[in-house]
Amino acid sequence: GSTYSSKVFRVTFLTLAASLTVPLLGVTVLLDCPIDPQPISLKEPPLLTGVLEPNIKLRKAERLWENQLVGPESIVNIGDVLFTGTADGKIIKIEDGEIQTIARIGHGPCGTREDEPTCGRPLGIRVGPNNTLFVADAYYGLYEVNPGTGETKMLVSTKTLIEGQKLSFVNDLTVTRDGRKIYFTDSSSKWQRRDYLFLIMEGTDDGRLLEYDTVTKEVKVLMVGLRFPNGVQLSPAEDFVLVQETTMARIRRYYVSGLMKGGADMFVENMPGLPDNIRLSSSGGYWVAMSAVRPNPGFSLLDFLSEKPWIKSMIFKLLSQETVTKFVPKYSLVVELSETGSYRRSFHDPNGVTVAYVSEAHEHNGYLYLGSFQSPFICRLNLQHV
């Protein structure tokens, strides 16, 4: 009797599944897909063992200025004064614990996805030689901001085509000590920041590394064909620039001086997560913040989907970016690399209990300040205590 009933169950189940799947497939075929996904081949993620072994060290971080600022993506300091750019288009200064807006590149209203291009979104921020701030705004371009007066000066506008391509997603920048050269990334000429998930899922390879000369005012393209180039960092000797290639979970290196000038190679391949920003560490290495992890052992949705463009198409025909984002596990990870790109240590917060969505780790005075593209606070981790 039991084999008969299980057979009936199986037939009923399959009939039901088919009756639901056929119309669903019909609908999906007819629906437009906002992306044209390309298959991407990623290696199996590295095992989270040794220095990458999961821990809860990031949970020792304290949340500062909670609910007083939103999405402080990148952080710099001039002395003990902190500066950051936020999701509502502001460049803010934090002095003696007090938050003050010093500049805006765009204009309100802010807050919705539709508003973002006019509101502006300051992402990478750096301090130049005369304590001036250099800011990469995703929608407006590269700017110089006077931290005292709040006066803003446009350096590179996204309205200008660079070698025939538009800048749609200006992301991060790094500046030489003399302030002469600014190296910056444009993550895509097709997708804007508000569609960063489309950019990752489509596997678009139209990102670039560019150089702006503050004296000649010239912009040069140094690298093309990058899949979501994100954070950038000059080496301490200023002989190369590191570029995080988010979609590919790796870091590329471009030589800006010396015998290798104009050449490029791989700095770190197959990382345990998708790298966002990269900054110098006091030990001569680099801090890398991961915007998402590729758990191994475990299930990495990104890796699973990488060579299955048709599944990606189905997903984005049926679901919005906001909905899909909810399926990305909250797991915060910051790694420190040595000057040669080996892993030195890693700080984790599985499930993102204290720190969710780390976009940058900025070291200052024995502390690691953690920026986030969507949390309403800055976290601070005492490096002596981890």
N, C-alpha and C positions, 0 to 999 in steps of 0.2 A: 504493500500500500504506500509505504513512504517514498519508494522510487517513483511511483506513479504521480504522487502529489508534488514531488520535487520537479518532475518533468512538466506537469501542468503549470507549476509556478514559473519555471524557466520560460516556457512558451508564452505565458501571459506577460511576463516581465519583458521579454524581447519584443512582443507585439506592441506593448505599451511604449517601450523605448523607441521603436521604429516609428510609431504613430506620432510621437512627439518630435523625433529627430528630423523626419522628412520635411514637415512644414518649417521647422526652425532653420534647416539648411537652406530651404527655398528662400526664406526671409533674408538669411545672411548673404546669400549670393546676390540678392537684389540691393542690399544695403551698400552705401558707399563706405569705403574705409579711408580715414583721414591720412593714413600712412601707407607707404609702399615698402614693406619690410624687406631687408636684405639678409640672407643667411650670414651669420658671423661664426667663425670657428674659434672657440676659446678652449684652452687646455683644461684638464680637470683641476679644480682649485687646489691650492696647496693645503696640506693637512694643518689643522690648527693645533700644532704640538710645539714643544720647545719654547722659544721666546714668544711664539704666537698662541700658546696655550690659553684658553679662555680664563678670565679672572673677573673680579668685580672692582678693580682699582678705580675706575671712573666714578663709582658710586661714592667715593670719598670727596668728590668735588662739591663745592657749595654753590648754590644758585644765588646770583646777585641781581639786584634791580628787577626782581620778578614782576611781570605784568606792567613794567614801566617802559618797555621797548619791545619791538616785534621783529624777529628775524635778523639779529645782528650777525650778518654773514662773515665779515672779515674785521679784524681788530688790529689797531696799531697803538703805539704809545709815544708821546713826546714827554720825557721825564716820567712823572707818575700820572700824567693826564692821558686818559684813553679816548680813542676816537673809533667810531664804527658807522656803517651805513645800514639803514633798516628797510624793512619791507614796505613802509609807507613813504619811501622816497627821500628820507631825511639823512643828513650827515650829522651825527651827534657827537658831543663832547661830554665826557664824564670826568668831573674834577671834584675831589673831596667828596665823592659819593653823590654829587648833584649832576643830574642829566640836563643838558641844554642843547637845543637844536641850533647848529651854526649855519647850515646851508641846505638848500634844496636845488636840485638840477631841473627836475620836472615841476609839475604843478598838480594840485588836487582836482577833482576828488581822487582818493586812493582807497584801496580795500578790496576791490573786486578784480577778477581776472581781466575784465574788459578795461578797467582803469589803468592797468599796469604800464602800458606803453607811454601814456601821457604823464602818469605819476612819476615814472622813472624807477629804476631799481639799482642803487649803488651796490656793487659787489666788491671786487678787490679794492683794497685801500692801502696806500704806502706813504711813508714819510720821505720827502726829498731832502737834499743837503741843507737848504735854508729853513728847515722845519715847515716846509710847505707840504700840503697833502696832495697826493696824486690819487684820483679816484676813477675806477672803471664803472661806468653806468651801463647796464645791459642794453638800454634802449637809446641812450643819447650819445655815448662815446666816452672818450678820455678827457678828464678835466683836471685842472689844478685849482685847489681850494686853499684860501688863506685862512688858517685856523683861528687867527685873531679877529679878523674883520668879517669872515664868512664870504668874502668876495670869490666868485667862481669865474674861471677862465676856460673856455673850450680849447682843447688842443687838437683832438681828432673827432670830427662829427660823423655819426652813422649815416648822415645824408650824403656823404662823399663816397663814391665808388672807389674801392682800392683794387687796382689791376682788374677792373671790369666787374668786380663782385661787390655786393653790398655787405655791410657789417650788420648782422641781424641780432647778434648775441655777444656783445663785448663782455668778457668775463673776469679775467684777472690780469694783474700787471706786476712787473718787478723792475726796479730802477737801479741804474749804476750809482755807485757812491758819489760820483761827481755830478749826478743829475742830468748827464748829457743824453743817455739813451734810456728809453722805456721799452721793454719787451712786453707785449700783451697778446692775449688770446681772443679770437672771435670763434665761439663754439660752433657756429653754423651760419651760412648765408641764407638758409631756408627757414629754419625754425627760430622762434624767439624764446626768451627765458621761460615765459609762461607755458611753453610747450616742451619743456626739457624732457618729459617722459616720452613724447613722440620721437624726439631726437635720439634717445637711447634705444627705444624699441625698433625704430626704423633702421638704425645702424648707419645713418647718414654720414658720409665721409667728406664733408665739405668744410671742415674746421681748419683754421689757420693760426700760425704763430707769426706775429708781425713785430716790426721794430719802428719806433718813432724817435726821430732825432730832434731834440728840443732846440737845437741851434739852427739847423737847416729847415726844420719843420717838415721833413720828408718822411713818408711812411713806406717801408719796404716789407714785402712778404718773404718770410724766411722758410716756412714750411707749409705745405698744403696737404690735402688728403687725409687730415686727421679726423678720427671719430670722437667727437665731443672733447676737444682740448679744453682743459679747465684751469686748475691752478698752475702758476708759473713761479719759478724761483731761480735767481742767479746763484751760481756757486760762490763760496766765500772768496775765491781767487778771481771771480768774474770772468772765467775763461769759457764757461758754458751755461746754458739755461736749461733747467729741467721743466718738462711739460707733462702734466698729468693727462693721460688719454682715458677719460672716464669709461666710455663704452667698452674699451678693450682691457680694462683693469691693469693698466701698465703705465710706466713713466718713460718718456723718450728724452733723449739728450741732444741738444743742438749747440755746436761749438761756435762761440762768438769771437774768440781770439786764439792766438797761438797757431801751431802747425796744422791743427785740425780745422781751422776756421772755415765755416760754411758746410762742414760735414755734420752728420747726425748718426746716432746709434741708439741702442736700447739701454736704458739705465736699470730698470726693474721690470721684469715680465711677470705675468700671471699672479697678480696680487690677491690677497684674501678678501678683497672688497673693491668697490668702485671708488677710486681716489677723487677727492674734491680739491681742497687747497693744500699747498705745500709751503712750509716756512722753515727758516734755519733753526737749528737747535744749538744750544750753548756748547755742545760737545763737538761742533764742527760737522754734524750730520743734519738730518732733516726731519721735521714733524709732518706726517701725512694723516689727514683726516679722511675717513671713509664715509661716503654718503650712504652706502649700503654694504652688507657683507655677503660673501659667498661661502656659506658654512660647509665645512668638510671635516669630519663626517656631518651629514645633514643634507637638506634639500635646498638647492639654489634655484629659485624660479628663473632668474636671469639666464643661468647656464642651460636650464631645461629648454627655455624658449629660443636660445640663440640660433639654433639651426632649423627652427620650425616656423618659418615666416607665415605659413597658412594659419597656424594657431594664433599668432600675434594679430593677424588680420581679423580673425573671428572675434578675438577679445575686444579690439578697438572699434569693431562695427557695433558691438553690443553695449560696451561700457565706456564711461567717461574716464578721463585721466585721473580725476579725483577718486573715483571708485577703485580703479586699478591700484592707486597708491596705497589704499587701505590694506592690500594684500602683501605689501612689502613689510617684512618683519622689522619691528623697531629693535635695532641692535646697534649700539654705538661702539665704534672702534677707532682708536688713534694708534698709529705705529711710529716708532722712531727708527729712522734708517741711519746707517753709518755713512761716512763720506763716499764709500764705494757702493752703497746701495744694499748692503746686507741688513737684515732685521736686527735691531739692537734690543728693543723691548716693545711691549704692546700693552695698552690699557683698554679694558673692555667694560661695557655695561650691557650685558645680555638683557633683552626686553626693554632697553632704554628707560630704566626706572628713574634715574636721577637726571641723566643727560640723554636727550633724544635728538637725533639728526645733527651730528657734528659736521660743520662745514670747514672749520679751520681750527688749528691749535697754534696759538701765538705765545711764545715764551717771553716772559719779562720778570726779572728779579726773583728767580726761583719758583715762579708760578707759571702754570699753563692756563691761559685764558682760552676758553672754548667758544667759538662762534657757532651759530646755527642759522640755517636759512629760514627756519620757521618757529623756533622756540621763542617764548616771550621773556627770555632772560639770557645773561651771559654766565657761564660756569667758570669757576676758578679752582684749579687743582694744585695743591701744595706738593711740589716735586720731591721735597724732603720726606714727605709722609707716604710715598708709594714705593 
